[in-house]
Structures are given as structure tokens and as C-alpha cells.
Amino acid sequence: MRFLITGASGQLGNEWVRFLLSTKEDFTYFSSPELDITNPESIERRLIDEKPEVVINCAAYTAVDEAESENEKADLVNSIGVKYLSEICLKRGIKLVHYSTDYVFSGDKDDMQEFPEGYREDAPCKPINAYGRSKHRGEQEVLQSGVDFLLLRVSWLCGIDGSNFVKTMLKLSTEKEALNVVNDQFGVPTFCKYVVKDTYDLLEKGESGIFHLGSRGMISWYDFAQKIFQLRGISTPVNPVSSNFFNAKAKRPSFSKLDILKAQKVLGKPSISWDEGLSELLENIK
């Protein structure tokens, strides 16, 4: 397969580049300024020049709180840009891999009872913030375009590169005497290394459609922070607080777990547990 990666300077894009460098696959990659998915001419030019068989779209607007006041900016990247990519990939017979989020679901705490293993791929979408709505609209653009696609939803994404919860906690532990972390939002981390490997394996198997990728287990953000500090031997105290403590602009889902059974069955292997994934990530973060 010949790959083209968009948004290659983000944490997931960087992981794709790192992974493909370890294979014999032919690929090219572009940061968002180099290939602007909100500009159809930019997309068309790159696809004509590079002639990929698969486009991996890692470009996204991910500033959850800022999206509340930047609706158009979030939509431009997460929805309109995805529409352009889908249409141009369809026209050129290119498979599109697109990443979405747990935020397309309502995250209602009562859903823990209905979906004890997490939200299934066919669970009804009902985003509760602007970021989630922009990502859901992007999903709809892919589904309605007619393009051959893999749509992968992930939650609590963490990797070596870019910004994420693990790296933020490590940084704040050196700056604060104590940290306050919410203990009423439940989900599970997804690690970039395994997202990329599982996506690649799904492509190798010729799969299309929607899949949820992630780790086994379920925790709160407070549990996550506690485990990070335990594994690193960090003594900074972590205080559990409610979501209301931070008065964030965007409402967060109380329940973010994704059901990963479909992907595990297709791939023929269990996903890594969240604490195993965290231990491995911490070994690689300096």
C-alpha cells in the first residue's frame, strides 16, 4: 500500500510516520500547513502528485473548550475539510482512514447501565459540546460520501508526541504542590502506538466501516493521574474533585468508554489493558 498522511505533526500523525518508517511501506506525510484539508485545491494537488492508495487523515481541530466560541473554525477542519477529503478520495478511488472520538456520544452516566462494555459502533450519537458536534458532522460527511472508508473512534488519546493528559500531569507535577483531577468522568485511555498498529492491521485485512479502538478497563481521570504518579514514583498529591470544580467552557461526558469487541474479534487478539499501555508509554516519555 502507498499511504499519504495528513496532520502529520500531531501526536497520531507522528506515530503513523514512526510506524511506517519501521515497515517497507511507501508513504508521504504532510503537516496541516503543507496539506490544508480545508482547501480542496491543496488536497487535489497532493493526491495527484503522490498517488496514494490510502489517505490517513490525522488532521483535526481538538481544542474542546475553545470550540465553544470557535464553532466555525472547528467545523471547517472537523467537518468541511473531511467532506472535501471524502469527495476527492472517492473521485480518485482512494481509501480514506478517518479518526473520530468518543465525544460523538452523549456520555450520560446512565449509559453505563445500557452499555456496560462501552458504546458500541451502532450506538446513537448525541454530542453535548461543539467539538463533539463538529466531529459527528465529519463522520456524517464520510458516511454519506460513498468513499471506501475506515472510521476509527478513539478516546483519551495518549502518545509520545504532542499534548495529552499523561504529559500534562508529568509537567504539572513539577510545577504544583498538589493537583486537582476530576473523579466523576469515566472512560479509558487509548494509546497512539496501538491505534496505528490496529488500524494498519484492519487495512491489511481489507476491512471497511466503523470500528472502536482502545484499551481494556475503565477508570476516572483521577484514577489515571494516580497511576501515572505511582508508576513514575511522583509524590505530588492528587485531589479528587467534581467536574464542576473547573467551570470549563465545554461540557464533558460523564461516560466515555468505547466497546472495542468488534475490533478485537476481527483482529483476533485482545487489546492491551490501560495500565499496561500506560507503563509502556511512560517508558518512552523522557
N, C-alpha and C positions, 0 to 999 in steps of 0.2 A: 504493500500500500504506500502511496505517496500522500503525506499529510501536510496541511497548512494550519498553523496555529494562530489564532487572533488573541489579542490581550496577553501577549507572551511575557509581559513584565510583572504580572500579578503572581500571587502565590501558586495558583493552579497552573497557570501558563508556564511558569518557571519549572514546575515539577514535570510537566509534559516534555519540555526541552531536555531536562536532565534524563528522563526515562528514554526518550528516543535516541539520545546520544549513546546510550548503552546497547542499543539494538542496531540492526543493519538496515533499518527502515530509512527511506528517503523522505526528508521533510524540510520545510521552511517555516520560519516563525517571524511574527511582526508584533511590535508593541501597538497600542491603540493609536498613537500619533502616526505611526508608519502605515497602518491599515485602519482607517476610520470606518467602523461598520455603520455609522450614521450617514455615510456618503456613498451612494450606490456606485458612483464612478470609481471611487477608491477600491471598493470590493471587486468590481468588474475587472479593473486593470490588473490587480494582483492575481486574480484567478486565471485570467488569460495568460499572464506571464509565467505563473508557476505550475499551472495544470495539475492541481491536486486531485486525488480520488476521494479524499476525506477532508472536510474542514472541521477543526476542533475549535469551537467558539468559547474562549475563556474571557472575552471582553464583557464587562458588566459594571453597572453603577451599583455600589454596595454600601453607600453611606445611609444607613437606615434612618437615623434621626433627621439628617439633612433633607432626605427625600420628602419629608412632610411639607417643607417650604420650597422644594425644588421638583415639584411633580413633573414638569415638562422635561427637565434635564434627565430625571430617572427614566421617564417613558421613552425619551429619544434613544437612549442606549439599550434599555432592557426590553423594549417593545418594538419601536420603529426600526432600529438597527437590526433586530432579529428578523423582522419582516423582510427587509432588504436582503439579508443573508439567505433566508429561506428561498425567496423567489429566484435569486441568481444561482444558487446551488441547484434548484430544480431545473432551471433553464439549461444548465451545463452538465446535468447528470452527475452531480457530486453529492456524496452522502454528508449530512450535517450532524455533528455531535454538539448538543447544546446543554448547558448546565443550568438547573433551576434550584429551588430552595424549599425548605420546609415552611417558609413564610407564606406559601400559597394556601395553606390551610388555616383554619380559624384559631387553632391552638387552645380551644376551650378545654378547661380542666376536666369537664365531664366526658370528653372524648377518650380519656384514659380507660374508661369502662367499656366503651364501644370498640376501641382499637387497642387492646392490651399489648399487642406486639408492635404498635405504632400505626401511623396512617398508611393504608395500602395505596397502590398506584391509582386505583379507581375511586378512592375516597373523594367526596365532594370538596371542591376548592372554595374557600371563603376567606380571603385575606383580610386582615384587620388594620393594615397600615399601608401607606403609599408605596413603600418599597415592595411589599408583597403583591400589591395590585399591579405594579409595573412588571414584575416577574411573571405573574399569571397571564397578563396580556401577551407577553413574549411567548409563553407556552402556546397560547391560542394561535398565534401567528404561525408557529411551526406546524401545529396540528392541521391547520386549515390550508396550508400552502400546497400540500401534495408532495413535498420533498421526502426523500428517503431519509429517515432521521433516527437518532438515538437521543432521547431526552432523559437526562440523569438528574434526579433531585438529591441534594445533599443537605446536611445540617451541621451547624457548629464547626465549620471547616477550619482545619489547622494544618500548617505545613512549616517547612524550614524557612521559606521566603515570605516577604510581605508582612502584613499586620494581622494578628489573630489573638485570641484570648490567652493562649499559653504564653506568647511572647510579651503580651501586655502585663500579665501577672508577674512574670520574671522581672520586668523592668520596674514595675511599681513596688516590688518587694525591696528594691534598693533605695527607693525614694520616700516611702511612707513608713510610719511607725506601726500602723495597722491598716488593714484593708476591709472594706465592707463589700460583700458579694451576695447577690440575691439567692435565696433558697426556696423560692416558690415558682421557678421556671424549670421544667424538666425536659430532658432530651438526651442526646448522646453525641459525642464528638465524631467527626468524620475526618480522616487523615488523608492529606493530598496524595501521598505515595500510593495508597491503596485505591483511591478513586481513579487515578490514572491507570494503574495495573488492571483493575477490574473493567474499566471502560475499554481498554485495549483488548482484553480477552473476549469481551462481548462482541467487539468488532471482528475479531478473528473467527468467532463462531457465526458471523453473518447475522447477528441479531439487530432488530429494529424495534422501535416503540419506546415506552416509558419504563424506566427502572429506578428503584430507590437504592442508593449505595450508602453504606455507613458501617458502624461498629456494633457489636453486641452489648447489651446492657442498657441501663437508663439511670441518669444522675441529675442533680441540680447543678447550677453554675457554682454554688458554694462547695458542693462535693468535689467538683472538678478542681477548683482552686486549692482545696485542702490536699488533694492527691498530688498536684503539681509541686506544692511546697514540701510534702512528705518525701517524694522521690528525689528532690533536689537538696534535701536537708536544710530547708529555709525555715527560720524560726519566726518570721513576721506573723503576728496573729491575724486570723481571718474571722470577721464577724458576720454571722448570717443576718440578712435584712430582707424586707419585703420589696417587691418591685416598686411600690410607691415611694420608697426612700429616695430614689434618684430623680423622680419627676421628669422622666425622659420625654422628649417630644413625641416619639412614636411608641404606640402600644406594642408590647411584646407578647407573643403567645405563651401561655402557661404550660403548654404541652407541645413538644416539637419532635417527638420520636417518630422515625420513619420505619415502616415494616420492610425489612430487607430480604425476606424469604424468597421472593421471586428471583432476585439476582443470585442468591446462594444456590438455588435449585438449578438454574441454567448453567452456572459456573461449576457446579459440582463440588463446592467447597464451602466451609463455614467462613464467615467474616471474622476478622480479628476482634478480640474484646477491646473495649475502650481503654482499659488500663494498660493492656499490652501495647496498644498503639501509642499511648502517651509515653510509656517507658522508652520505646524505640525513638520517638520524636525527640525526647529530651536528650538522648544520647547524641543526637545530630545537631542540636542547637547549642551553639557556643555562648 
